[in-house]
Amino acid sequence: IVDQDRLDRIETSQWRSLVYALCFLHSIVQERRKFGPLGFCVPYEFNDGDLNACLTFLERHLLNGALSWPTLQYMVSEVQYGGKITDSFDRKVFKNYCELWLSAETCKPGFKFSPGTTLQRIRDDFAYDLPTGEAFEEFISHVSTFPSVDSPEIFGLHPNADLAYRGQEVNYLLGTLIEMQPKHTSSSPKASHSPPVTTNTTSNRRTSEAKRKIPPRPPRTREDIVAERCAEALGALPSVTYIEDEYVRNLDLNLPVNIFLVQEIQRFQAVIDLVRAHLDLILHASRGEVVITQDLNEAMNRLFDARVPQNWLRSPSGDEISWLAPTLGIWLAGLRKRDDQLRPWLANSRQRPKTYWLPGFFNPAGFLTAVQQEVTRARADDRWALDSVALDVQVSEFDRIEQVKAPPAEGVYIYGLSLDGAHWDSKHATLKESEPKALFCAMPLLFVTAISSKAPKQSGGAMKGQPTNSASSLFYDCPVYRYKLRTDRYYIFSVPLATIQQPARHWTLRGVAMLCFTT
């Protein structure tokens, strides 16, 4: 793509510097994908054609007149590379790269791609700067001095991102090893072919005679282990069934939150019925009473590996049935916790719960919409309309649900979210860098209500009761996802979080987001 002929097409240092900057940007966005969702929500297939198109545009732009930095940034981030970007958060990341590395500062002496201050020392104190030579070999010589392993901070990420990358590689390796393990074992013990040990001592002879009297224990077969897992799962299912005719009779269905509760219970009971019926079928199959189909065989293999059967998670069309979990134990624990939230809420439907576990909902975005509807109806005298209100989210002063003594007069408290890529400083109500080797930070309870678009909107990062219009505070629009897979499918809403020490761009490149589940 780049050779001496290309470097000589325009005889200016600005041209050569920007060619190098574009190549460096291309390598960064390619390598950032290895960090998974922390790097990019979607792993885009950027290729040499994108880089070549940007270089061609830059060359023609410089030949036609003075360089326009906004034009160059827009063409690179929104057109050439941006044409492949489908996620709005990824678009922000790419735009920030272009604003940092494709600007007037890039062509000034002493410019460095690496951050001015780093949390972790880069190997050999290497500085990712711009070479000042004119020959192609000088650029190649400079690139050859790069460290063999790049620090995550050159990508704008926290050093903990390397731990996340190593962890995901190990999980992939272990998952592959589990898939390769044999699933079938013999039900009869194999005879030992090792030669007998000859001894003349009386004690050893008595020990050998005692061992011969104990019958060998037969090995556990796959069917034995699967039957045991099925029994454990059946025991974890709620024993009391949700009967729709009974609980609907006691609910005021004029309240949007109660309608949401009915929908959640219906889906939850459907999951319980599906799992119970499937476990009974697997037990019959393990005893040889029904024919083992391919789907049953795959489900038995996943139970054997202590994983969740696929048809508990998704329908044949790919729609999510329940909730994603890496192991069977975590999935069953989530089921029990959901039951613990729904039953007291249903039993005391006349009294609003003090707090809500947001990850425990099938449709958390629907819950937030129901909250908006209730607040809008309560403000009917102020002529509020549902299409003119927005969510207003604030970080509360409560770190634990036990601290909440009563539900708020308007709005709700939610909990169960974790911050990925940063740490929340409750004392100063601001974002700060993650603690070393701490990948996630539990967030305090969030207070969620609705606010009219005509009223001055409060920023959600500040503590309740604290001023939110301070000129010294900036806000980072933090996305909230259900899972570590940060796609639009699992996006819920966004929370503005205060950031005093760093600009919002810093946390965008850090890939900061809130997650309902961190496993």
C-alpha positions as CSV (number, residue, x, y, z in Angstrom):
1,I,0.0,0.0,0.0
2,V,2.7,2.5,1.0
3,D,6.1,2.6,-0.7
4,Q,8.7,5.2,-1.6
5,D,6.8,6.2,-4.7
6,R,3.7,7.0,-2.6
7,L,5.8,9.0,-0.1
8,D,7.3,11.1,-2.9
9,R,4.0,12.0,-4.6
10,I,3.7,15.2,-2.5
11,E,6.9,16.8,-1.4
12,T,5.8,18.0,2.1
13,S,6.4,16.7,5.6
14,Q,2.7,17.1,6.3
15,W,1.9,14.5,3.7
16,R,4.4,12.0,5.0
17,S,3.3,12.5,8.6
18,L,-0.4,12.0,7.8
19,V,0.4,8.9,5.7
20,Y,2.1,7.5,8.8
21,A,-0.7,8.6,11.0
22,L,-3.3,6.9,8.8
23,C,-1.3,3.7,8.8
24,F,-0.9,3.8,12.6
25,L,-4.7,4.4,13.0
26,H,-5.4,1.5,10.7
27,S,-3.2,-0.9,12.8
28,I,-4.7,0.3,16.0
29,V,-8.3,-0.3,15.0
30,Q,-7.4,-3.7,13.6
31,E,-5.6,-4.7,16.8
32,R,-8.2,-3.3,19.1
33,R,-10.6,-6.0,18.1
34,K,-8.7,-8.6,20.1
35,F,-10.1,-7.1,23.3
36,G,-13.5,-8.3,22.4
37,P,-16.6,-6.1,23.4
38,L,-14.3,-3.9,25.4
39,G,-12.5,-2.9,22.2
40,F,-15.4,-2.8,19.7
41,C,-19.0,-3.8,20.3
42,V,-19.0,-5.4,16.8
43,P,-15.8,-6.9,15.3
44,Y,-15.6,-5.1,12.0
45,E,-13.7,-6.4,9.1
46,F,-11.6,-3.4,8.3
47,N,-9.1,-4.2,5.5
48,D,-6.3,-2.6,3.4
49,G,-8.9,-1.3,0.9
50,D,-10.2,1.1,3.7
51,L,-6.7,2.4,4.3
52,N,-6.0,2.7,0.6
53,A,-9.2,4.7,0.1
54,C,-8.2,7.1,2.9
55,L,-4.7,7.6,1.5
56,T,-6.1,8.3,-2.0
57,F,-8.6,10.9,-0.6
58,L,-5.9,12.6,1.4
59,E,-3.6,12.8,-1.6
60,R,-6.3,14.4,-3.9
61,H,-7.4,16.7,-1.1
62,L,-3.9,18.1,-0.6
63,L,-3.4,18.5,-4.3
64,N,-6.6,20.5,-4.6
65,G,-5.7,23.1,-2.0
66,A,-5.2,23.6,1.8
67,L,-6.0,20.8,4.1
68,S,-9.4,20.9,6.0
69,W,-9.1,18.9,9.2
70,P,-12.8,18.5,9.8
71,T,-13.2,17.2,6.2
72,L,-10.4,14.7,6.6
73,Q,-11.8,13.5,10.0
74,Y,-15.3,13.1,8.6
75,M,-14.2,11.2,5.5
76,V,-12.1,8.8,7.5
77,S,-14.4,8.2,10.5
78,E,-17.8,8.6,8.9
79,V,-17.3,7.6,5.2
80,Q,-14.4,5.3,4.5
81,Y,-14.2,3.3,7.8
82,G,-17.5,4.6,9.2
83,G,-19.4,3.0,6.3
84,K,-18.8,-0.3,7.9
85,I,-19.6,0.8,11.5
86,T,-23.1,-0.1,12.6
87,D,-22.9,0.6,16.4
88,S,-23.2,4.2,17.6
89,F,-20.7,3.7,20.4
90,D,-18.1,2.2,18.0
91,R,-18.6,5.3,15.8
92,K,-17.8,7.5,18.8
93,V,-14.6,5.5,19.5
94,F,-13.5,5.9,15.9
95,K,-14.4,9.6,15.8
96,N,-12.3,10.2,18.9
97,Y,-9.3,8.5,17.4
98,C,-9.5,10.7,14.3
99,E,-9.9,13.9,16.4
100,L,-6.8,12.9,18.4
101,W,-4.5,11.7,15.6
102,L,-5.7,13.5,12.5
103,S,-5.4,17.1,13.6
104,A,-3.1,20.1,13.4
105,E,-1.3,18.8,16.5
106,T,-0.2,15.7,14.5
107,C,2.1,17.6,12.3
108,K,3.8,19.5,15.1
109,P,7.3,18.5,16.4
110,G,7.2,16.2,19.4
111,F,3.8,14.7,18.7
112,K,3.2,11.3,20.2
113,F,0.4,8.8,19.7
114,S,1.0,7.4,23.2
115,P,-0.7,9.1,26.1
116,G,1.3,11.7,28.0
117,T,1.0,9.9,31.3
118,T,0.4,6.1,31.6
119,L,-0.9,4.1,34.5
120,Q,1.5,1.3,33.7
121,R,5.1,1.6,32.4
122,I,5.3,0.8,28.7
123,R,8.1,-1.7,27.9
124,D,11.5,0.1,27.6
125,D,9.7,3.4,28.1
126,F,9.0,3.4,24.4
127,A,7.3,6.4,22.9
128,Y,5.0,6.0,19.9
129,D,6.0,9.1,18.0
130,L,6.1,10.3,14.4
131,P,9.3,9.6,12.4
132,T,10.7,12.7,10.7
133,G,12.6,11.0,7.8
134,E,11.8,11.1,4.1
135,A,12.9,7.7,3.0
136,F,10.6,4.6,3.2
137,E,13.4,2.6,4.9
138,E,13.5,5.1,7.8
139,F,9.8,4.6,8.5
140,I,10.3,0.8,8.4
141,S,13.3,1.1,10.7
142,H,11.2,3.1,13.2
143,V,8.3,0.6,13.1
144,S,10.7,-2.3,13.7
145,T,11.6,-0.8,17.1
146,F,8.0,-1.2,18.4
147,P,7.6,-3.4,21.5
148,S,6.7,-7.0,20.8
149,V,3.6,-6.6,23.0
150,D,1.7,-3.3,22.9
151,S,0.4,-1.8,26.0
152,P,-3.5,-1.5,26.1
153,E,-3.0,2.2,26.9
154,I,-1.8,2.9,23.3
155,F,-5.3,1.8,22.3
156,G,-6.9,4.2,24.9
157,L,-7.8,1.2,27.2
158,H,-6.9,0.6,30.8
159,P,-4.1,-1.9,31.6
160,N,-6.8,-4.2,33.0
161,A,-7.9,-4.7,29.4
162,D,-5.0,-7.1,28.9
163,L,-6.3,-9.3,31.8
164,A,-9.7,-9.4,30.1
165,Y,-8.0,-10.4,26.8
166,R,-6.0,-13.1,28.4
167,G,-9.1,-14.3,30.3
168,Q,-11.1,-14.6,27.1
169,E,-8.3,-16.5,25.4
170,V,-8.1,-19.0,28.4
171,N,-11.9,-19.4,28.3
172,Y,-11.8,-20.2,24.6
173,L,-9.0,-22.7,25.2
174,L,-10.8,-24.4,28.1
175,G,-14.0,-24.5,26.2
176,T,-12.3,-26.2,23.3
177,L,-10.8,-28.8,25.6
178,I,-14.2,-29.5,27.2
179,E,-15.7,-30.0,23.7
180,M,-13.0,-32.5,22.9
181,Q,-13.6,-34.6,26.1
182,P,-15.2,-38.0,25.5
183,K,-18.9,-38.0,26.6
184,H,-19.4,-41.7,26.7
185,T,-17.9,-44.1,29.3
186,S,-18.1,-47.8,29.8
187,S,-20.4,-49.1,32.4
188,S,-18.2,-52.1,33.3
189,P,-14.9,-51.7,35.1
190,K,-11.9,-52.6,33.0
191,A,-9.6,-55.4,34.2
192,S,-6.2,-54.2,35.4
193,H,-3.3,-55.5,33.3
194,S,-0.5,-54.3,35.7
195,P,1.6,-57.2,37.0
196,P,1.1,-58.3,40.6
197,V,3.5,-57.1,43.2
198,T,5.4,-60.0,44.8
199,T,6.0,-59.7,48.5
200,N,6.8,-62.1,51.4
201,T,5.7,-59.9,54.3
202,T,2.6,-60.9,56.2
203,S,1.2,-57.4,56.5
204,N,1.2,-56.8,52.8
205,R,-0.4,-60.2,52.2
206,R,-3.2,-59.4,54.6
207,T,-3.8,-56.0,52.9
208,S,-4.0,-57.6,49.5
209,E,-6.5,-60.1,50.8
210,A,-8.6,-57.3,52.3
211,K,-8.6,-55.4,49.1
212,R,-9.7,-58.5,47.1
213,K,-12.8,-58.8,49.4
214,I,-13.9,-55.2,48.5
215,P,-15.7,-55.2,45.2
216,P,-14.4,-52.6,42.7
217,R,-16.6,-49.5,42.3
218,P,-18.0,-49.2,38.8
219,P,-17.2,-45.9,37.0
220,R,-20.0,-43.4,36.7
221,T,-21.4,-43.2,33.2
222,R,-22.5,-40.1,31.3
223,E,-26.1,-41.1,31.9
224,D,-25.5,-41.3,35.7
225,I,-24.0,-37.8,35.8
226,V,-26.8,-36.3,33.6
227,A,-29.5,-37.9,35.7
228,E,-27.9,-36.4,38.8
229,R,-27.7,-32.9,37.2
230,C,-31.4,-33.2,36.2
231,A,-32.4,-34.1,39.7
232,E,-30.5,-31.1,41.1
233,A,-32.1,-28.8,38.5
234,L,-35.6,-30.1,39.2
235,G,-35.0,-29.5,42.9
236,A,-34.1,-25.9,42.2
237,L,-37.3,-25.1,40.3
238,P,-40.0,-23.3,42.2
239,S,-42.5,-25.8,43.7
240,V,-45.4,-23.3,43.7
241,T,-46.8,-22.5,40.2
242,Y,-47.8,-19.0,39.2
243,I,-51.5,-19.3,38.3
244,E,-52.6,-16.4,36.1
245,D,-56.2,-16.4,37.1
246,E,-55.3,-16.0,40.8
247,Y,-52.6,-13.3,40.6
248,V,-54.3,-11.2,37.9
249,R,-57.4,-11.0,40.2
250,N,-55.3,-9.2,42.9
251,L,-53.6,-6.7,40.6
252,D,-54.6,-3.3,39.6
253,L,-54.0,-3.5,35.8
254,N,-54.5,0.2,35.4
255,L,-51.0,0.7,36.6
256,P,-48.3,0.3,33.9
257,V,-45.8,-1.4,36.4
258,N,-48.4,-4.0,37.3
259,I,-49.0,-4.8,33.6
260,F,-45.2,-5.2,33.3
261,L,-45.3,-7.5,36.3
262,V,-47.9,-9.8,34.6
263,Q,-45.8,-10.0,31.5
264,E,-42.7,-10.9,33.5
265,I,-44.5,-13.6,35.4
266,Q,-46.0,-15.1,32.2
267,R,-42.5,-15.4,30.7
268,F,-41.0,-16.7,33.9
269,Q,-43.6,-19.4,34.3
270,A,-43.2,-20.4,30.6
271,V,-39.4,-20.9,31.3
272,I,-40.2,-23.0,34.3
273,D,-42.6,-25.2,32.4
274,L,-40.2,-25.6,29.5
275,V,-37.3,-26.6,31.8
276,R,-39.3,-29.0,33.8
277,A,-40.7,-30.8,30.8
278,H,-37.3,-31.0,29.1
279,L,-35.6,-32.3,32.3
280,D,-38.3,-35.1,32.6
281,L,-37.7,-36.0,28.9
282,I,-33.9,-36.1,29.5
283,L,-34.4,-38.4,32.5
284,H,-36.5,-40.8,30.4
285,A,-33.8,-40.7,27.7
286,S,-31.0,-41.5,30.2
287,R,-33.0,-44.5,31.4
288,G,-33.5,-45.7,27.8
289,E,-37.3,-45.2,27.9
290,V,-37.4,-42.8,24.9
291,V,-35.4,-42.5,21.7
292,I,-32.5,-40.1,22.0
293,T,-32.7,-37.5,19.2
294,Q,-29.9,-35.2,18.2
295,D,-31.3,-32.3,20.2
296,L,-31.6,-34.5,23.3
297,N,-28.1,-35.8,22.8
298,E,-26.7,-32.2,22.6
299,A,-28.7,-31.2,25.7
300,M,-27.3,-34.2,27.6
301,N,-23.8,-33.3,26.5
302,R,-24.2,-29.8,27.8
303,L,-25.6,-31.0,31.1
304,F,-22.7,-33.4,31.4
305,D,-20.4,-30.4,31.0
306,A,-22.5,-28.5,33.6
307,R,-23.6,-26.0,30.9
308,V,-27.1,-24.8,30.1
309,P,-28.9,-26.6,27.2
310,Q,-29.3,-24.4,24.2
311,N,-33.1,-24.8,24.0
312,W,-33.4,-23.3,27.5
313,L,-31.7,-20.1,26.2
314,R,-33.0,-19.6,22.7
315,S,-35.9,-20.6,20.4
316,P,-35.2,-22.3,17.0
317,S,-35.6,-18.8,15.4
318,G,-32.8,-17.4,17.7
319,D,-35.1,-15.4,20.0
320,E,-34.0,-15.3,23.7
321,I,-36.2,-17.5,25.9
322,S,-34.6,-17.0,29.3
323,W,-31.2,-15.5,30.2
324,L,-27.6,-16.3,29.1
325,A,-25.3,-17.9,31.7
326,P,-21.9,-19.7,31.3
327,T,-22.7,-22.6,33.6
328,L,-25.8,-24.5,34.8
329,G,-25.2,-23.4,38.4
330,I,-25.2,-19.7,37.6
331,W,-28.3,-20.1,35.5
332,L,-30.2,-21.9,38.3
333,A,-29.0,-19.3,40.8
334,G,-30.5,-16.6,38.5
335,L,-33.8,-18.5,38.4
336,R,-34.0,-18.6,42.1
337,K,-33.2,-14.9,42.5
338,R,-35.8,-14.0,39.9
339,D,-38.4,-16.0,41.8
340,D,-37.4,-14.3,45.1
341,Q,-38.0,-10.9,43.5
342,L,-41.4,-11.7,41.8
343,R,-43.2,-13.6,44.6
344,P,-42.9,-10.8,47.3
345,W,-43.8,-8.2,44.7
346,L,-46.9,-10.2,43.7
347,A,-47.9,-10.9,47.3
348,N,-47.8,-7.2,48.2
349,S,-48.9,-5.7,44.9
350,R,-50.7,-2.9,46.7
351,Q,-47.3,-1.7,48.1
352,R,-44.5,-0.8,45.7
353,P,-41.2,-2.6,46.3
354,K,-38.4,-0.4,47.7
355,T,-35.9,-1.5,45.1
356,Y,-35.8,-3.5,41.9
357,W,-33.2,-5.9,40.6
358,L,-32.9,-4.7,37.0
359,P,-30.9,-7.7,35.7
360,G,-33.8,-10.0,36.8
361,F,-36.2,-8.7,34.2
362,F,-36.7,-10.3,30.8
363,N,-37.4,-6.9,29.4
364,P,-35.6,-4.2,31.5
365,A,-36.3,-1.5,28.9
366,G,-40.0,-2.3,29.2
367,F,-39.8,-1.7,32.9
368,L,-38.2,1.7,32.4
369,T,-40.9,2.6,30.0
370,A,-43.6,1.6,32.6
371,V,-41.9,3.9,35.1
372,Q,-42.0,6.7,32.5
373,Q,-45.7,6.1,32.0
374,E,-46.5,6.2,35.7
375,V,-44.6,9.4,36.3
376,T,-46.3,11.0,33.3
377,R,-49.7,10.1,34.6
378,A,-48.8,11.5,38.0
379,R,-48.0,14.8,36.3
380,A,-51.2,15.0,34.3
381,D,-52.0,18.3,36.0
382,D,-48.7,19.7,34.5
383,R,-49.9,18.5,31.0
384,W,-47.0,16.1,30.6
385,A,-47.2,13.8,27.6
386,L,-45.4,10.4,27.2
387,D,-43.8,11.4,23.9
388,S,-42.3,14.5,25.6
389,V,-40.7,12.9,28.6
390,A,-37.3,11.2,29.0
391,L,-35.6,9.1,31.6
392,D,-33.7,11.0,34.3
393,V,-31.2,8.7,36.1
394,Q,-29.1,9.7,39.1
395,V,-26.6,7.8,41.1
396,S,-28.0,7.5,44.6
397,E,-26.2,7.7,47.9
398,F,-27.2,4.1,48.7
399,D,-24.5,1.4,48.2
400,R,-26.7,-1.5,49.5
401,I,-30.4,-2.3,49.2
402,E,-30.6,-2.6,53.0
403,Q,-30.0,1.2,53.3
404,V,-33.3,2.0,51.5
405,K,-36.0,2.3,54.1
406,A,-38.9,3.2,51.8
407,P,-39.7,3.5,48.0
408,P,-39.4,7.0,46.6
409,A,-42.5,9.1,46.1
410,E,-41.9,9.2,42.4
411,G,-39.6,7.0,40.4
412,V,-37.8,3.8,41.4
413,Y,-34.5,2.6,42.8
414,I,-32.7,-0.1,40.7
415,Y,-29.6,-2.1,41.5
416,G,-27.5,-5.0,40.2
417,L,-25.4,-3.0,37.6
418,S,-21.6,-3.2,37.4
419,L,-19.2,-0.7,35.8
420,D,-16.8,-2.2,33.2
421,G,-13.6,-0.2,32.3
422,A,-13.7,2.3,35.1
423,H,-14.4,2.7,38.8
424,W,-17.1,4.8,40.5
425,D,-15.9,7.1,43.3
426,S,-18.9,7.4,45.5
427,K,-17.2,9.9,47.8
428,H,-16.7,12.5,45.0
429,A,-19.5,11.2,42.7
430,T,-17.2,10.9,39.7
431,L,-15.6,8.3,37.4
432,K,-12.0,7.4,38.0
433,E,-9.6,4.8,36.8
434,S,-10.2,1.2,37.6
435,E,-8.4,-0.4,40.5
436,P,-5.5,-2.7,39.4
437,K,-6.7,-6.2,38.5
438,A,-10.3,-5.2,39.3
439,L,-12.2,-5.7,36.0
440,F,-15.6,-4.6,37.3
441,C,-17.0,-2.2,39.9
442,A,-20.4,-2.6,41.6
443,M,-22.5,0.6,41.1
444,P,-24.6,2.1,43.9
445,L,-28.3,2.1,43.5
446,L,-29.6,4.2,40.7
447,F,-32.7,6.5,41.0
448,V,-34.8,6.4,37.9
449,T,-37.6,8.8,37.1
450,A,-39.0,10.8,34.2
451,I,-38.5,14.4,33.3
452,S,-40.3,16.6,30.8
453,S,-38.2,17.7,27.9
454,K,-39.4,21.3,28.5
455,A,-37.9,21.3,32.0
456,P,-34.2,21.7,32.7
457,K,-32.7,18.2,32.7
458,Q,-30.6,17.0,35.6
459,S,-27.5,15.0,34.8
460,G,-27.6,11.5,36.2
461,G,-24.0,11.2,37.3
462,A,-24.4,13.4,40.3
463,M,-25.6,12.2,43.7
464,K,-29.2,12.9,44.6
465,G,-29.4,16.2,46.4
466,Q,-26.1,17.5,45.0
467,P,-25.8,20.3,42.4
468,T,-25.6,19.0,38.9
469,N,-25.0,22.1,36.9
470,S,-21.4,22.7,38.1
471,A,-19.3,24.1,35.3
472,S,-16.3,22.0,36.4
473,S,-18.1,18.7,35.9
474,L,-18.4,17.0,32.6
475,F,-20.6,13.9,31.9
476,Y,-19.9,10.7,30.1
477,D,-22.9,9.1,28.4
478,C,-22.5,5.5,29.7
479,P,-24.4,2.8,27.9
480,V,-26.0,0.0,29.8
481,Y,-26.1,-3.6,28.4
482,R,-27.6,-6.8,29.7
483,Y,-24.5,-8.9,28.9
484,K,-20.8,-8.5,28.1
485,L,-21.9,-8.8,24.4
486,R,-22.4,-5.1,23.7
487,T,-24.7,-5.2,20.8
488,D,-27.9,-3.2,20.1
489,R,-29.8,-6.4,20.9
490,Y,-28.8,-6.1,24.6
491,Y,-28.7,-2.3,24.9
492,I,-31.1,-1.0,27.6
493,F,-30.5,2.8,28.2
494,S,-27.7,5.3,28.9
495,V,-26.7,6.9,32.2
496,P,-24.8,10.3,32.2
497,L,-21.9,9.8,34.7
498,A,-19.9,12.7,36.1
499,T,-16.3,12.9,35.2
500,I,-14.2,15.5,36.8
501,Q,-10.6,14.4,36.3
502,Q,-10.8,13.3,32.6
503,P,-12.8,14.4,29.6
504,A,-15.7,12.2,28.3
505,R,-13.5,11.2,25.3
506,H,-11.1,9.5,27.7
507,W,-13.9,7.1,28.9
508,T,-15.1,6.5,25.4
509,L,-11.7,5.2,24.4
510,R,-11.6,3.2,27.6
511,G,-14.8,1.4,26.5
512,V,-16.6,2.2,29.7
513,A,-20.1,0.6,30.0
514,M,-22.5,-0.8,32.7
515,L,-23.4,-4.4,32.6
516,C,-26.2,-6.4,34.2
517,F,-24.2,-9.6,34.1
518,T,-20.4,-9.8,34.1
519,T,-20.0,-13.6,33.5
